[in-house]
């Protein structure tokens, strides 16, 4: 949930900058995309510099847990950087949506086993509530990169026509 709070705060800041004169950031999907990019880069770097925080999230049957954490951090950074480029924006959004689905089992693992993860609340409810937000992460990545339109928009579609 810290991730989603970060997304909301960063989106709000981007929108504020838009209202202060950076016209490009006035668009909702653009401010959401910038917020997602910053959050992914930040949390990806956190995976790389403090991997021990993430070790309890890795299931015991997975080999090379430190490598898994490093790879997820690199994926997050790559996705965030991709969101910032015109050329890779849509691909990054799609890949991040897939990534959010792929890490869902780790979040389920946390909720079931009530793990203690440094920097996260110790309450059991936190991990269960976090699961409810996972579809929002998928939607966010797809919406801010143009795969999903506003509800009620005349061209509502999962895959945007080029």
C-alpha positions in Angstrom: 0.0 0.0 0.0 3.0 2.3 0.5 3.5 1.9 -3.3 -0.1 3.1 -4.0 0.2 6.0 -1.6 3.4 6.9 -3.4 1.5 6.7 -6.8 -1.2 9.0 -5.5 1.1 11.6 -4.0 3.4 11.6 -7.1 0.4 11.9 -9.4 -0.9 14.8 -7.3 2.5 16.5 -7.5 2.7 16.0 -11.2 -0.8 17.5 -11.7 0.1 20.4 -9.5 3.2 21.1 -11.6 0.9 20.9 -14.6 -1.5 23.5 -13.1 1.6 25.7 -12.4 2.4 25.8 -16.1 3.9 22.6 -17.4 0.9 21.9 -19.7 1.9 18.4 -20.6 1.4 17.3 -17.0 -2.2 18.5 -16.9 -3.2 15.4 -18.7 -4.3 12.7 -16.2 -2.7 9.8 -18.0 0.6 11.6 -18.3 0.8 12.6 -14.7 -0.1 9.0 -13.7 2.6 7.6 -16.0 5.3 9.9 -14.6 4.2 9.0 -11.1 4.4 5.2 -11.9 7.8 5.7 -13.6 9.3 7.5 -10.5 7.8 5.0 -8.1 9.1 2.0 -10.1 12.6 3.5 -10.4 12.6 4.3 -6.7 11.4 0.9 -5.5 13.6 -0.9 -8.1 16.7 0.8 -6.7 15.5 -0.1 -3.2 15.5 -3.8 -4.3 19.1 -3.4 -5.4 20.5 -1.5 -2.4 18.5 -3.3 0.4 17.7 -6.8 -0.9 17.5 -8.2 2.7 14.2 -6.4 3.1 12.7 -8.5 0.3 14.2 -11.9 1.3 11.2 -12.8 3.5 8.9 -12.3 0.5 10.7 -15.0 -1.6 9.3 -18.5 -1.3 11.8 -21.1 -0.1 11.4 -23.3 -3.2 12.8 -20.5 -5.5 16.5 -20.9 -6.1 18.9 -17.9 -5.8 16.6 -15.6 -3.9 19.1 -12.7 -4.0 19.2 -13.0 -7.8 15.4 -13.0 -7.9 15.3 -9.8 -5.9 18.0 -8.2 -8.1 16.1 -9.2 -11.3 12.8 -7.8 -10.0 14.6 -4.6 -9.1 16.1 -4.4 -12.6 12.7 -5.1 -14.1 11.2 -2.3 -12.0 13.9 0.2 -13.0 13.7 -0.8 -16.7 9.9 -0.5 -16.6 10.1 3.0 -15.0 12.7 4.2 -17.5 10.7 2.8 -20.4 7.6 4.8 -19.2 9.7 7.9 -19.6 10.5 7.3 -23.3 8.1 7.8 -26.2 9.5 4.7 -28.0 9.1 2.2 -25.2 6.2 3.7 -23.2 3.5 1.3 -24.3 5.7 -1.7 -24.2 6.8 -0.7 -20.6 3.2 -0.3 -19.6 2.2 -3.8 -20.9 5.3 -5.4 -19.3 4.7 -3.7 -16.0 1.1 -5.0 -16.0 2.4 -8.5 -16.6 5.0 -7.9 -13.9 2.4 -6.9 -11.4 0.5 -10.1 -12.1 3.7 -12.1 -11.8 4.6 -10.8 -8.4 1.0 -11.4 -7.1 1.9 -14.8 -5.6 4.6 -13.2 -3.5 2.0 -10.9 -2.1 -0.3 -13.8 -1.4 2.6 -15.6 0.3 3.0 -12.5 2.6 -0.7 -12.4 3.5 -1.0 -16.1 4.2 2.2 -16.4 6.3 2.1 -12.9 7.9 5.7 -12.2 7.2 7.6 -9.4 8.9 9.2 -7.2 6.3 11.4 -4.4 7.3 9.8 -1.0 6.6 6.3 -2.4 6.2 3.5 -2.5 8.8 3.5 -5.6 11.0 -0.3 -5.8 11.0 -1.7 -8.9 9.2 -4.5 -6.7 7.7 -1.9 -4.7 5.7 -0.9 -7.7 3.6 -4.5 -8.8 2.9 -5.5 -5.2 2.0 -2.5 -4.9 -0.3 -3.8 -7.8 -2.3 -6.9 -5.9 -3.1 -4.8 -3.1 -4.7 -2.9 -5.4 -7.0 -5.5 -5.2 -9.8 -5.2 -1.4 -9.5 -1.5 -1.6 -10.3 -2.3 -3.6 -13.4 -5.0 -1.1 -14.5 -2.7 1.9 -13.7 0.1 0.6 -15.9 -2.3 -0.1 -18.8 -4.3 3.1 -18.4 -1.4 5.5 -18.3 0.1 4.0 -21.4 -3.0 4.0 -23.5 -4.1 0.4 -23.4 -7.2 1.2 -21.5 -9.4 4.3 -22.0 -11.6 6.2 -19.6 -14.8 4.5 -18.8 -17.5 6.1 -20.8 -15.1 7.2 -23.5 -16.4 6.5 -27.0 -13.5 4.3 -27.9 -13.3 2.2 -24.7 -11.1 -0.7 -25.7 -8.4 -2.9 -24.1 -6.1 -2.6 -27.1 -5.8 0.8 -28.6 -5.8 1.1 -32.4 -2.8 2.7 -33.8 
